[in-house]
Amino acid sequence: MFNGINLKQFLSEHQEWHALIEGFSDGFCIRKARYEPWDEGNDDENLLKSLRKEHHYYNIGRVPGFASFIILVTGMIVWIIGAVI
């Protein structure tokens, strides 16, 4: 089924983890992507290099970050409504 995918390579480098975590935090904070692969105006050159190389991990990380935020907000609303009723 996954003949072309080498799962041993998935998240095997620190740049991949870094990009994934940065994407998660940006997704959780619900803001426009801070780092685009073509962005030249950033001060943090190491982060920019990591994200240029592993931008797909950054984008993948944004999805669970956003989902976590939605779950948190939904839980807070249910808790507040339950406390009021």
PELINLIN-V231875 format. One record per residue. N is the residue number from 1. PSI is psi in whole degrees, 0 to 359 (999 if undefined). OMEGA is omega in degrees with one decimal (NA if undefined). Layout:
n-><N;N>
psi-><PSI;PSI>
omega-><OMEGA;OMEGA>
This chain:
n-><1;2;3;4;5;6;7;8;9;10;11;12;13;14;15;16;17;18;19;20;21;22;23;24;25;26;27;28;29;30;31;32;33;34;35;36;37;38;39;40;41;42;43;44;45;46;47;48;49;50;51;52;53;54;55;56;57;58;59;60;61;62;63;64;65;66;67;68;69;70;71;72;73;74;75;76;77;78;79;80;81;82;83;84;85>
psi-><313;53;322;357;126;100;342;338;345;121;43;354;153;332;325;316;316;314;320;315;319;318;319;313;323;324;321;326;356;74;167;148;125;327;117;151;340;2;125;351;28;149;327;90;324;316;318;321;315;316;330;319;324;43;331;326;324;313;321;321;332;328;304;333;314;318;320;320;315;318;318;312;317;316;320;319;315;319;317;315;320;326;330;320;999>
omega-><-179.6;-176.0;-176.6;-175.7;176.7;-176.4;177.2;179.3;-177.2;-179.4;-179.0;180.0;-178.0;178.1;178.9;177.2;-179.1;179.5;179.9;-179.4;176.9;177.6;178.2;-177.9;176.8;176.8;-179.8;-178.6;-179.3;174.6;177.7;179.6;-178.6;-172.0;172.8;-176.2;-178.1;-175.2;-178.2;-171.1;-179.1;179.2;-175.6;-173.8;179.3;178.2;-179.8;177.4;179.8;-176.2;175.7;-177.9;-173.0;-175.7;178.8;176.3;176.4;-179.9;177.4;179.6;179.9;-176.9;178.9;175.9;178.4;178.5;178.1;178.2;179.7;178.6;178.9;-179.3;178.2;177.6;178.5;179.1;178.5;179.9;-179.6;179.2;178.5;179.5;-179.1;-176.1;NA>
